[in-house]
Amino acid sequence: MVPFKISDEQWPVVKLKLLRKYRDLSEADLAYQEGQEEELVNRLAKRLNRNREYVIFTISKGLSDLKSNQL
């Protein structure tokens, strides 16, 4: 279970941050609908070849300050 919820309003900002950090991610990798955080984390962990905790940390960091351009 992931410790965060991503709203439809937050997702475009977080998605842009992820694309800036990981330029090789595709639209399919970043496909997301509200309530599917678990699927997103699992897909990104596999695609980035990282563990779930790293992906959760990265997304949480992006959510913590939506006004910042940094991830």
trRosetta pair geometry for C-beta under 8 A, 3 or more apart (Angstrom, degrees):
i j d omega theta_ij theta_ji phi_ij phi_ji
1 38 7.1 -50 -120 -89 40 114
2 37 4.6 -118 55 131 146 122
2 38 5.8 -159 -9 -80 108 62
2 41 5.5 168 -80 -29 131 150
2 56 5.8 -165 -136 -117 92 109
3 56 6.8 75 27 -174 92 124
3 60 7.1 14 78 -91 103 130
4 37 6.6 -175 84 -147 74 153
4 56 7.6 155 13 -159 110 84
4 59 6.7 -165 61 116 146 108
4 60 5.6 -178 -38 -97 145 83
4 63 5.9 146 -166 41 149 168
5 34 8.0 40 180 -161 93 85
5 35 8.0 1 -145 -88 97 45
5 37 6.6 -114 -119 -41 43 143
6 10 5.3 -131 -161 85 73 119
6 11 5.3 89 154 -77 116 84
6 14 6.4 -79 -137 27 128 157
6 32 6.9 -23 93 165 139 141
6 34 7.0 -141 91 -117 71 66
6 37 5.9 139 11 -91 100 103
6 40 7.8 -28 27 43 144 163
6 59 7.4 -70 -66 176 128 121
6 63 6.8 -117 -99 -94 85 126
7 10 4.7 91 52 8 80 102
7 11 7.0 -132 91 -21 42 86
7 34 6.3 12 -144 -115 39 119
8 11 5.9 -40 -144 14 32 120
8 34 5.2 -59 -51 -52 86 120
9 12 7.7 -57 -176 21 30 98
10 13 6.0 -70 -168 42 49 109
10 14 5.9 36 148 -15 84 113
10 63 6.3 33 179 -124 138 89
10 66 6.3 -103 -134 -102 86 136
11 14 5.7 -62 -140 44 34 106
11 15 5.7 38 161 -26 70 110
11 32 5.6 -163 -145 92 135 133
11 34 7.7 -117 -37 -74 135 75
12 15 5.6 -53 -140 37 28 116
12 16 6.4 31 158 -21 62 104
13 16 5.9 -54 -153 33 28 111
13 17 6.7 28 150 -17 62 105
13 62 7.5 166 121 166 86 102
13 66 4.9 49 125 -158 159 95
14 17 5.6 -54 -151 36 35 114
14 18 6.4 35 151 -19 67 104
14 59 6.4 44 -169 -148 132 78
14 62 4.5 105 -129 130 85 132
14 63 6.2 0 -88 -69 126 72
14 66 7.6 -59 -55 -115 77 88
15 18 5.7 -55 -150 36 31 110
15 19 6.4 30 153 -18 65 106
15 30 5.2 100 -140 179 102 134
15 32 7.3 -149 -78 23 115 131
16 19 5.7 -53 -146 37 32 111
16 20 6.4 35 154 -21 64 104
17 20 5.8 -54 -151 33 31 112
17 21 6.5 19 155 -10 65 109
17 62 4.6 166 85 -130 154 122
17 69 7.3 176 -102 -173 89 44
17 70 7.6 44 -140 129 112 18
17 71 4.2 134 170 -72 111 114
18 21 5.9 -62 -147 43 31 104
18 22 5.8 -26 173 36 71 105
18 25 6.2 -21 139 38 103 165
18 30 6.4 158 90 -107 138 122
18 44 7.7 -77 -152 -126 140 137
18 58 7.6 88 -104 142 90 119
18 59 7.8 1 -73 -94 118 76
18 62 7.0 -31 -50 -76 81 164
18 71 6.9 127 -74 -112 44 160
19 22 6.9 -74 -121 67 22 67
19 23 6.8 59 178 -109 61 45
19 25 6.1 -118 -103 63 62 114
19 30 7.2 -27 -63 -59 94 160
20 23 7.6 2 -154 -73 17 77
20 69 7.5 -5 52 173 178 88
20 71 6.9 157 73 -7 108 123
21 58 7.7 -157 96 -164 163 124
21 71 4.9 -78 -45 58 136 142
22 25 4.7 65 111 -24 108 111
22 48 6.3 -67 -121 -103 152 111
25 29 4.4 -124 -163 82 85 142
25 30 5.7 78 151 -41 122 106
25 44 7.8 -3 -119 -122 129 89
25 47 6.7 80 -114 137 84 142
25 48 7.9 -17 -79 -70 105 93
26 29 4.8 108 51 1 70 99
26 30 7.2 -160 94 8 41 88
27 30 6.0 -72 -147 52 31 97
27 31 6.7 62 148 -61 65 81
28 31 5.6 -17 -152 -22 36 115
29 43 6.3 174 -154 145 60 112
29 44 6.7 94 174 -94 96 68
29 47 5.0 85 -134 -116 121 172
30 40 7.9 36 -146 -142 43 103
31 40 8.0 -150 83 -101 54 87
32 36 6.1 -170 -153 75 64 109
32 40 5.1 25 -104 -88 105 131
33 36 5.1 62 61 6 75 127
36 39 4.5 -34 178 38 96 117
36 40 5.9 106 119 -26 84 94
37 40 5.6 -59 -150 37 33 114
37 41 6.2 32 157 -19 69 106
38 41 6.0 -55 -149 35 28 109
38 42 6.4 24 156 -15 63 109
39 42 5.9 -57 -147 39 30 110
39 43 6.1 29 157 -19 66 110
40 43 5.9 -59 -146 38 27 110
40 44 6.2 19 160 -13 65 110
40 59 7.8 97 120 -95 121 155
41 44 6.1 -60 -144 41 27 106
41 45 6.1 31 157 -24 64 109
41 52 5.8 57 155 -147 114 88
41 55 5.0 141 -152 112 77 129
41 56 6.0 23 -133 -70 132 78
41 59 7.1 -94 -93 1 90 149
42 45 5.8 -53 -145 33 28 113
42 46 6.5 24 158 -15 62 107
42 52 7.1 -11 -90 -103 56 106
43 46 6.0 -60 -153 38 28 108
43 47 6.1 21 155 -14 66 113
44 47 5.6 -57 -137 43 32 109
44 48 5.6 13 168 -3 70 114
44 50 7.8 -23 133 53 80 109
44 55 4.8 137 98 -138 115 135
44 59 7.9 124 61 -51 164 118
45 48 6.5 -63 -134 48 20 96
45 50 5.6 -106 -141 78 63 72
45 51 6.3 -6 -150 177 116 16
45 52 5.0 -28 -88 -82 153 56
45 54 7.4 125 -116 60 87 94
45 55 4.7 -98 -71 -17 82 144
46 49 7.5 15 179 -74 28 44
48 54 7.8 -134 104 104 132 123
48 55 6.8 149 44 -84 137 104
50 54 4.2 -95 166 76 123 140
50 55 5.9 141 93 -47 119 87
51 54 5.2 101 60 4 72 101
51 55 7.5 -143 100 -1 40 89
52 55 5.8 -61 -152 40 36 108
52 56 6.0 36 153 -20 71 108
53 56 5.7 -53 -143 38 30 112
53 57 6.2 34 155 -21 64 106
54 57 5.7 -54 -149 36 29 113
54 58 6.3 29 153 -20 64 108
55 58 5.6 -53 -145 36 31 113
55 59 6.3 25 159 -13 66 106
56 59 6.1 -57 -144 41 28 105
56 60 6.0 29 157 -19 64 112
57 60 5.8 -59 -145 40 26 112
57 61 6.2 30 156 -23 63 107
58 61 5.8 -53 -150 32 27 113
58 62 6.7 26 152 -16 61 105
58 71 6.5 30 -169 164 85 110
59 62 5.6 -55 -152 37 35 112
59 63 6.3 32 152 -18 67 107
60 63 5.6 -57 -146 39 32 110
60 64 6.4 44 153 -37 65 101
61 64 5.7 -44 -149 16 31 118
61 71 6.1 96 104 -177 112 59
62 65 7.9 -99 -165 55 25 63
62 66 7.7 56 158 -97 65 58
62 71 5.0 -7 -82 -128 96 90
63 66 6.9 -3 -151 -65 37 88
65 68 4.2 29 124 9 118 118
65 70 7.8 14 84 63 124 87
